[in-house]
Amino acid sequence: MSEHLQLRNISPDIEAKLQAVGIADKATLEKMGAKNAYQLLVAAGYEQDLEIYYRLCGALEDIDWQIVADREKRRQEKDIDYDT
């Protein structure tokens, strides 16, 4: 059984995409990091889908991907100056 199947948020579809770009185990994903792994997927021609990025982040942090998405949304909202 693949290690990815044991990671939170990583579906069989995402696992197959990761394996197709050479990320075959948890250690490789951890070493590469979520951002670089996501960029590699996009560079390989997979569609840009932030949910995949959030799922990768969540997998590495062992938290639900929706927590990552909510956290990122709040961070971006703080960066916007609504008074201008």
C-alpha positions in Angstrom: 0.0 0.0 0.0 1.2 3.4 -0.9 2.2 5.9 1.9 0.1 8.6 0.3 -3.1 6.7 1.0 -2.2 7.0 4.7 -1.9 10.8 4.5 -4.9 12.9 5.4 -6.5 14.8 2.4 -4.7 12.8 -0.3 -7.3 11.1 -2.5 -6.3 8.3 -4.9 -6.6 10.8 -7.8 -4.1 13.2 -6.1 -1.9 10.3 -5.3 -1.8 9.2 -8.9 -0.9 12.8 -10.0 1.9 13.0 -7.4 3.3 9.7 -8.5 3.2 10.8 -12.1 5.5 13.7 -11.3 7.9 11.6 -9.2 6.5 12.2 -5.7 6.2 8.6 -4.7 6.3 8.7 -0.9 5.6 10.9 2.1 9.3 11.7 2.6 9.6 13.1 -0.9 6.5 15.2 -0.4 7.8 16.5 3.0 11.2 17.3 1.5 9.7 19.1 -1.5 7.0 20.9 0.4 3.4 21.6 -0.6 4.1 24.7 -2.7 6.8 23.1 -4.8 4.8 19.9 -5.2 1.8 21.9 -6.4 4.0 23.9 -8.8 5.4 20.7 -10.2 1.9 19.3 -10.8 0.9 22.5 -12.6 4.1 22.5 -14.6 3.3 18.9 -15.6 0.1 20.1 -17.1 -2.4 19.3 -14.4 -5.1 22.0 -13.9 -4.5 24.7 -11.4 -6.8 23.9 -8.5 -6.1 25.5 -5.1 -8.0 22.7 -3.4 -5.1 20.4 -4.3 -2.6 22.9 -2.9 -4.7 23.1 0.3 -4.9 19.3 0.5 -1.1 19.0 0.2 -0.6 21.6 2.9 -3.1 19.8 5.1 -1.5 16.5 4.5 1.8 17.8 5.6 0.3 19.5 8.7 -2.1 16.6 9.4 -5.1 18.9 9.4 -8.2 19.0 7.3 -7.6 20.9 4.0 -10.6 23.2 4.7 -8.8 24.6 7.7 -5.9 25.5 5.5 -8.3 27.1 2.9 -10.0 29.1 5.6 -6.7 30.2 7.1 -5.4 31.3 3.7 -8.6 33.2 3.0 -8.3 35.1 6.3 -4.7 35.9 5.6 -5.5 37.3 2.2 -8.4 39.4 3.6 -6.0 40.9 6.1 -3.7 41.9 3.2 -6.5 43.8 1.5 -6.9 47.5 2.5 -10.6 48.1 2.1 -10.3 51.8 3.0 -8.5 52.8 -0.2 
